[in-house]
């Protein structure tokens, strides 16, 4: 009987390793730059990505992007990129994006643009969780009223949008909106974090979305710009028990879970 139980427990471990290996598929960073109904989709290996971009570190070829924006928007980028630690780890699941958008000196009027980044197939952390969102903005030569917003989205269904997600509730679980508004000074730095967003019980896999919207008004003598960043971090607030981890990460069949519990009980009786 002891040998049988040991054999069942070994099978359980082998099954867990095999199932987790099958699930450990990395997501692919995708960025969508939107102006009105025009959407530019950027992925590693696309003409808009710099050579050397990977599924978890995307650097945009701003020369190609800026050429594509001609006739659609007066806004241009001097740098733009995103990173992810997909598929996450015990410390958290992270998604960040940074960039600098500007209007050349002498451009008249206001222009708005939206930059969304998303990636699926996060597997850690799991259990009771919370989402933290933070953002920065550095306005230079921007007009009073120019602004930037940032919001994070957690999607337990692990889907990612073909187009940017709608702002606010309705797409998965959104964080509170972070808003920065310029007052018209030469340089205006902003930094802020949203109140933590409770996510309830997190199950593997899931996806994350970052959403930045910004508006700049042209300056007759100097380029108006916004150097921005946005970051999302999902953390476990309660570490699940071993049996729960098995169910979350592997979907292990119940008989194998029972086999492990029997083995644990046997060891407890022997020690007692």
N, C-alpha and C positions, 0 to 999 in steps of 0.2 A: 504493500500500500504506500509505504514511504517512497519507493522508487517510482511508483505511478504518479504520485503527487509532484515529485521533482521533475518528472518528464513533462507533465502538464504545464508546470510553471516555466520550464525552458521553452516549450512551444509558445507560451504566451509572450515571453520576451522576444523570441524570434519574429512572431507575428507583428508585435509592436514596432520593431525596428524596420521590418519590411513595409508596413503601412506608412510609417512616417517618411521613409525614403521616397515612397511614391508620391507623397503630398508635397515634399520639399521642392517645389518648382518656383523659381523666382518670377516676379512680375516684371513688367517693362515700363519704365518711365515714359509717360506721354504728356506733352505740353500742347495746349491749344491757345493760340493768340487770336482774339476776336475783336472785330470792329463792326458793330451792327450785325448784319447777317453774314458777313465774311468771316470764315474761320480758317486759320492756318494750323494744320496739325503737324507737330514736330516729334519725331521719335529717333532713337539711335539708328544710324544707317540711312536716314532720309537726307535729301539735299540740304535741309535746314540745320542739320547737326554737324558739329565740328568732328573731324577725324579723331578717333580715340574715345568718343563718347561710348558709354556702356549702358546696359539696362538699368544700372543704379546710379550713374553719374552722367547727366546729359548737359553738354555745353552747346549752345545755339550758335550757328554761323550767322552773326548779325548782318553781315554784308548781304547775304542771300535774303534774309528776312526783310531788311530795310528796302531792298529792291522790289520785293513782292508787295510791300505796303504802299508803294508809289501809286497814287490815284485812288487809294482807299483811305489813307490816314496821313496826316502830317507828322505824326509821332514816329520817332526812330529809337533804336536801341544801340547802346555802346557795349553792353554785356547782358547776358541772360543765361540762366542755367538752373538745374535742379539736382538734388541728391536724395537718396533713400537708403536705409539700412535693411531693406526687404531681404529675408522674410521676417525681420524683427529679431529681438532677443529678450531675455528675461528683464533687462533694464528698460525696454520700451520699443515701440515701433515709431520710426521717425520719417518725416517727409518735409523737405525744405526747398525753397526757391528764392533766387536772388536776381537782381537786374538793375539796369539804369535806363530809364526812358527819358527822352528829351524832345523839345521843339527847337529847331535852329533859330538863331537870332533873326528877327524880322518877320517871322511867321505870324500871321494875324489869326485871331479867333481862338476858340478852345477846342481841344481834341480829347477824346476818351478812349481807353483801351482796356481790355480784360485779358488776364493771363491765368489760365488754369493748369494745374499739374495734378496728375493722378496715377496711381499704381495699385494693382490688385495683388492677391496671394500673400498677405501677411499671415504668419502662423503663430507668432508670439508677440506680446504676451497674451495669455488667456486668463479667464476668471473674472471676478468683479473688476471693472476698469473705469478709468476716467481719461478724458482728452484735454490736453493743454494746448492753447494756441497763443502764438506771440508774433509780433510784427514790428518792423522799423521803417521809417521813411526819412529821407534827407532831401527836403525841397531846396532848390537853388534858383533864385531869380523867378520864383513862382508868384502868381497873382493871388491876392486875397480871395479865399473861397475855393482855391484849388484843393483837391482832396485825394485821399487814398483809403480804400477799405480792404480788410482781409478777413477771411472766414475759412474755417476747417470743416470738413465733412467726414464722418465715419459711416461706412456702409457694411453692415453685417452680412448682406447678401453677396459680398465680394464682387459685385459688378462695377464696371467703370463706364462713365457716360460716353456715348459716341460723340456727343457735343457737350459743352460745359454744363454742369449741373445748375438748376435754377437757384437763384439766391434765396436763402431762408428755408424754413421747414418744408418738407415735401420730398426732399432728396436725402434719404438716410437720416443721420443725426447731425445737425449743424451746431457749431460753436456759436457763442455770442459774437456779434460783428464788432471788429476793431476799426475805428474811424479816426483818421488824422486830417486836420483841415489847416491849410496855410493861412497866415495873416498878412503875407505880403512882404516879409523881411528878406534880406539878401540870402541868408541860409537859415533853414529851420529844421533842426533834428527832432524826430519823434521816436518814441519807443514805448511799447505797451503790450500787456498780456490780457487775454479775456478771462473771466471767471472760469474755473474748471467745469467741464461738461461731464456729468455722470453718464456712463454708458450702460450700466447694468452688467449682466453677465456676457462676457465676450467669448465667442466661439471661433475656432479656426475653420476656414480662412476668412479674411475680411480685406476691405480696400479703404484707401484714404484719398482725399481730394483737398488741394489747396486752391483758393480762389482770391485773386487780387484784382481790384478795379481801381483805375486812377484817371484823373482829369488834370490837364495842364493848359494854361493859357499862354500864348506867345508873348515874348518880351521884345520890344523893338530894337534893343541894343545888345542883349545878352541871351544865350541859350537858356531856356527854362527847362529844368530837369527834376526828376524824382529818382533817387537811388533807394531801392526798396528791398525788403526781405519779408518772408513769411514762413513760419515753421509750425508743424503739427507734431505732437508727441502723445502717443497712447501708452498709458501705464497701467499696470495691474495694481489695484488697491488692496486686494486680498489674494494671497497665494492659494490656489486650489489644492486640495488634498491629492495624494498620488492617484487614487482611483478616479478622481475627477479629471486629472491631467490626461489619463489614459483615454477617457471618454471624449474629451475636447479635441485632443491632437490626433488621435488615431481612429476613433470610432470603433474601438475594439469590441468584438462580440462578447456578450455577457458571460458565456461559459469560461472564457479565458480570464476575465476579471475574477470570477469565482475561484478559479484555480489558484490565482495569486493570493487571494484572501485566505484560502485553506492552508497554503504554505506558510503564510504569516502566523496563522493560528497555531500550527504545529510547532513552530519555533518558540512561540510564547509558552506553550505547555511544557516543552522540554526545559526551557530556562527556569520555569516555575518549579 
